[in-house]
Amino acid sequence: MSSLFKSLMSRGGDDEEVDLEFDLANPESDCFELPPDRRDNQILAVWGSPSSGKTIISVKLARYIASQKKNVVLVLADMSAPPLPYVCPPSDLEAETSLGNILAAAHVDGNLIRQNAILHKKNEYLTMLAMLKGENAFSYAPYTETQARELLDELRKMCDHIIIDCTSNITGDTLSAVSLIESDAVLRLVSCDLKSISYLNSQLPLLLDNKFNANKQYKAASNISSFQADDEIEQIIGGVNFKIPHSDEVYRQFLAGNLFSGLNEKDSKDFRRAVSKIANEVFEL
C-alpha cells in the first residue's frame, strides 16, 4: 500500500472502524445494504472495478443533470488514461485547459479553477475538469491531499452538483481517495462478472476506516447484458440499489468518443431510466 494512502488513513486513528469487506462465500458480510438517507448531497464520487463503466455513468449523469438546466461540474480524475479524448470531440469544447494546472498549484482557489475549467459548447450548464490528451501524472508537479481537499472545498462553493469520476486504484490516486472520503455520496459500480467481484473483494479491505462512511454508499450492478445472471451477482454482493443495463448505443458512443450525445434508440430506454433514477435519488432533482 502506498505511503500516501497510509497517510490518508492514519488520521483520526481513534475512530471506530467499519468493516466494508464482503466475501463470495458469505454475501451477508457486505454491509452496504441500505441506501444513504441524506438528501442534501452535493458531491457524488463514482467508483468501482476496472471497466465497470465509471466514466460512462459519470458522463451520462452529468448530461442528465445539465439537461434539467442545473449547473454541474464533472471532474475526470484519471491521470493514467485521461478520459477527455474519448468523452467528447475537441470541437465541442470551448477550450482545453488541464486539471493538472489546478492540482500543481501551491493553493487552489476559485479563480484558478475557473481559469482551467473546460466548457462544453453545446451545454451551458456543464463544466469539466480533466487532464488533456497525452498528459499523465508526471506532466505536472506532484500534488498532495491538501490541493485535492481545497479543490473539492472550492467546488462546493461554486456549484450545487459535482460528480467525480474516480479511478479504480485508489491507493495510487490522491484525488480519487480524497473524493471518496469527502464526497456526500458514493456510487459503487460492479460489473456482473467474477473478475469484477474479485477486484472489489481485493480493494474493499483497504477501506476499513470509517472515513469512507459505508452509510453514504449506493451500490449499482453495471452494464448488465441479457445473458448475465444479475440476480445471482446481486445476491453475491448483498443487494444493489440500482441496476444499469447494457446499451449498444452507449457502447458505440464510447467507441466513437462522443458520450455526451443523446440516446434515442429503443435499446437505450432502460439505460436512460436507470441514469435518471440515480440522479434523482442521489441529488433529489
C-alpha positions as a printed Julia matrix, in Angstrom:
285×3 Matrix{Float64}:
   0.0     0.0     0.0
   1.35    3.42   -0.91
   2.64    5.7     1.83
   0.2     8.35    0.65
  -2.79    6.09    1.21
  -1.43    5.13    4.61
  -1.14    8.82    5.43
  -4.75    9.44    4.48
  -5.89    6.58    6.67
  -3.68    7.39    9.66
  -5.61   10.48   10.71
  -8.25   10.17   13.35
  -6.96    6.77   14.38
  -9.31    6.63   17.35
 -12.33    6.43   15.05
 -14.33    3.25   15.2
 -13.65    1.05   12.21
 -16.34   -0.09    9.79
 -15.94   -3.44    8.06
 -16.53   -2.96    4.33
 -15.25   -6.31    3.17
 -17.51   -8.84    1.53
 -16.9   -12.47    0.79
 -18.02  -14.53   -2.2
 -18.95  -17.36    0.13
 -20.73  -15.09    2.58
 -22.73  -12.35    0.82
 -24.26  -11.22    4.09
 -20.83   -9.92    5.13
 -21.24   -6.95    2.8
 -22.55   -4.1     4.94
 -23.83   -1.92    2.04
 -27.46   -2.93    2.38
 -29.26    0.38    2.72
 -29.0     3.47    0.53
 -27.98    6.77    2.12
 -30.73    8.58    3.99
 -29.47   12.11    3.39
 -30.98   14.33    0.74
 -28.55   17.24    0.68
 -25.94   15.51   -1.46
 -23.71   17.86   -3.41
 -20.67   15.77   -4.37
 -21.05   12.28   -5.82
 -17.95   10.1    -6.26
 -18.3     7.29   -8.81
 -16.02    4.32   -8.09
 -15.78    0.64   -8.89
 -13.82   -2.09  -10.58
 -11.93   -1.51  -13.86
 -14.21   -1.48  -16.93
 -17.33   -1.23  -14.77
 -18.47    1.9   -16.61
 -17.39    4.6   -14.16
 -16.67    7.25  -16.79
 -19.7     6.37  -18.92
 -22.07    6.64  -15.96
 -20.38    9.81  -14.7
 -20.77   11.48  -18.1
 -24.36   10.37  -18.56
 -25.27   11.56  -15.05
 -23.67   14.94  -15.73
 -25.5    15.2   -19.05
 -28.82   14.35  -17.43
 -28.37   16.93  -14.66
 -27.39   19.58  -17.2
 -30.46   18.68  -19.29
 -32.55   19.67  -16.27
 -30.95   23.14  -16.56
 -28.97   22.66  -13.38
 -25.28   23.5   -13.22
 -22.99   20.52  -12.86
 -19.21   20.09  -12.66
 -17.75   16.81  -13.9
 -14.25   16.02  -12.61
 -12.43   13.33  -14.61
  -9.77   12.23  -12.14
  -7.9     9.63  -14.21
  -4.32   10.69  -14.96
  -3.18    7.36  -16.4
  -5.67    7.31  -19.28
  -7.21   10.8   -19.45
 -10.9    10.29  -20.35
 -11.42   13.6   -22.16
 -10.34   12.29  -25.61
 -12.98    9.55  -25.52
 -15.69   11.58  -23.78
 -16.35   14.14  -26.5
 -14.81   15.58  -29.68
 -12.38   18.51  -29.2
 -14.62   20.61  -31.46
 -17.34   20.51  -28.76
 -15.09   22.22  -26.2
 -14.63   25.96  -25.72
 -11.02   25.47  -24.63
  -8.85   22.67  -23.35
  -7.1    23.51  -20.1
  -5.81   20.98  -17.64
  -6.79   19.74  -14.21
  -3.04   19.34  -13.73
  -2.64   23.12  -13.59
  -5.05   23.24  -10.67
  -3.56   20.44   -8.6
   0.02   21.57   -9.22
  -0.65   24.99   -7.69
   0.53   25.75   -4.16
  -3.01   26.83   -3.31
  -6.29   26.04   -5.08
  -8.9    28.79   -5.25
 -11.97   29.6    -7.29
 -10.17   31.8    -9.81
  -7.66   29.06  -10.59
 -10.49   26.58  -11.15
 -12.34   28.97  -13.45
  -9.18   29.6   -15.48
  -8.74   25.88  -16.06
 -12.37   24.84  -16.44
 -13.38   23.17  -19.68
 -16.69   24.43  -21.07
 -18.92   22.47  -23.41
 -20.17   24.46  -26.42
 -23.46   22.58  -26.63
 -24.43   22.77  -22.96
 -24.08   25.94  -20.92
 -24.87   24.1   -17.68
 -21.91   21.71  -17.95
 -18.32   22.32  -16.82
 -15.48   19.79  -16.8
 -12.11   19.48  -15.1
  -9.8    16.94  -16.72
  -6.32   16.01  -17.8
  -5.62   16.51  -21.51
  -4.66   14.1   -24.25
  -1.11   12.87  -23.79
  -0.78   14.07  -20.2
  -0.05   11.82  -17.24
   0.67   12.0   -13.52
   4.22   13.22  -14.24
   3.22   16.07  -16.56
   2.9    18.43  -13.6
   4.46   18.91  -10.21
   3.19   16.33   -7.69
   0.28   17.37   -5.53
  -0.87   16.33   -2.07
  -4.17   15.73   -0.34
  -4.15   19.44    0.59
  -4.71   20.51   -3.02
  -7.28   17.75   -3.53
  -9.27   18.86   -0.49
  -9.0    22.53   -1.49
 -10.32   21.65   -4.94
 -13.39   19.92   -3.51
 -13.96   22.7    -0.97
 -13.88   25.34   -3.71
 -16.15   23.34   -5.99
 -18.72   23.18   -3.19
 -18.82   26.98   -3.21
 -19.16   27.15   -6.99
 -21.76   24.54   -7.93
 -24.64   22.55   -6.43
 -23.92   19.33   -8.31
 -20.42   17.84   -8.58
 -19.57   14.4    -9.98
 -16.11   12.89   -9.52
 -15.2    10.11  -11.93
 -12.7     8.27   -9.72
 -10.07    5.78  -10.77
 -10.28    2.19   -9.56
  -6.81    2.21   -8.0
  -7.36    4.48   -5.02
  -4.03    3.6    -3.38
  -2.17    5.43   -6.14
  -4.59    8.29   -6.83
  -4.83   11.01   -4.21
  -7.74   12.86   -5.78
  -9.87    9.72   -6.02
  -9.06    8.66   -2.44
  -9.86   12.11   -1.05
 -13.03   12.28   -3.15
 -14.28    9.0    -1.69
 -13.71   10.39    1.8
 -15.04   13.92    1.28
 -17.97   13.22   -1.06
 -21.54   13.28    0.22
 -22.4    10.07   -1.64
 -20.56    7.3    -3.46
 -21.9     5.29   -6.39
 -20.05    1.97   -6.3
 -20.23    0.08   -9.58
 -19.72   -3.64  -10.08
 -19.92   -5.48  -13.39
 -21.78   -8.77  -13.48
 -18.72  -10.98  -13.72
 -16.45  -12.75  -11.27
 -13.4   -10.64  -12.23
 -15.19   -7.51  -11.06
 -16.31   -9.24   -7.87
 -12.75  -10.43   -7.28
 -11.4    -6.9    -7.73
 -13.8    -5.46   -5.18
 -13.04   -8.3    -2.8
  -9.39   -7.25   -3.07
  -9.95   -3.5    -2.68
 -12.67   -3.18   -0.06
 -10.44   -4.33    2.83
  -8.4    -1.16    2.15
 -11.45    0.89    3.06
 -11.8    -0.26    6.65
 -11.59    3.23    8.09
 -14.92    4.9     8.79
 -13.73    7.98    6.88
 -15.24    6.18    3.9
 -18.64    6.07    5.66
 -20.5     2.98    4.47
 -23.83    4.7     5.02
 -23.3     7.12    2.14
 -22.67    4.45   -0.49
 -25.03    3.29   -3.21
 -24.3     0.01   -4.97
 -25.06   -0.5    -8.66
 -24.78   -3.52  -10.92
 -23.47   -2.05  -14.16
 -23.58   -2.88  -17.86
 -25.92   -5.83  -17.37
 -26.41   -7.9   -20.53
 -29.45  -10.09  -21.12
 -27.43  -13.29  -20.77
 -25.9   -12.35  -17.41
 -27.31  -13.64  -14.14
 -27.62  -10.25  -12.48
 -29.85  -11.66   -9.74
 -27.07  -14.04   -8.73
 -24.5   -11.24   -8.72
 -26.86   -9.12   -6.64
 -27.14  -11.97   -4.16
 -23.35  -12.36   -4.02
 -22.72   -8.68   -3.2
 -25.6    -8.39   -0.77
 -28.1    -6.44   -2.85
 -27.88   -3.38   -5.08
 -29.63   -0.02   -5.15
 -29.54    0.35   -8.93
 -29.3    -1.89  -12.0
 -27.77   -0.34  -15.11
 -28.41   -2.37  -18.28
 -26.1    -2.66  -21.27
 -26.88   -0.4   -24.23
 -25.42   -0.97  -27.69
 -25.98    2.71  -28.46
 -23.95    3.79  -25.43
 -21.17    1.39  -26.38
 -20.99    2.84  -29.91
 -20.82    6.35  -28.42
 -17.96    5.18  -26.22
 -16.08    3.79  -29.23
 -16.71    6.99  -31.2
 -15.63    9.25  -28.33
 -18.96   11.05  -28.11
 -20.56   10.14  -24.77
 -22.39   13.45  -24.38
 -24.68   12.57  -27.29
 -28.3    11.84  -26.56
 -29.78    8.35  -26.51
 -32.59    7.75  -28.96
 -32.66    4.04  -29.72
 -35.18    1.65  -28.2
 -32.49   -0.48  -26.57
 -31.35    2.55  -24.55
 -34.71    3.15  -22.86
 -33.88    1.19  -19.72
 -30.38    2.69  -19.56
 -31.84    6.22  -19.7
 -34.33    5.3   -16.99
 -31.53    3.98  -14.75
 -29.45    7.15  -15.15
 -32.39    9.42  -14.33
 -33.29    7.27  -11.33
 -29.74    7.53   -9.94
 -29.58   11.3   -10.49
 -32.99   11.92   -8.95
 -32.37    9.74   -5.91
 -28.84   10.92   -5.17
 -29.38   14.62   -5.82
 -33.16   14.77   -5.36
 -33.61   16.77   -8.56
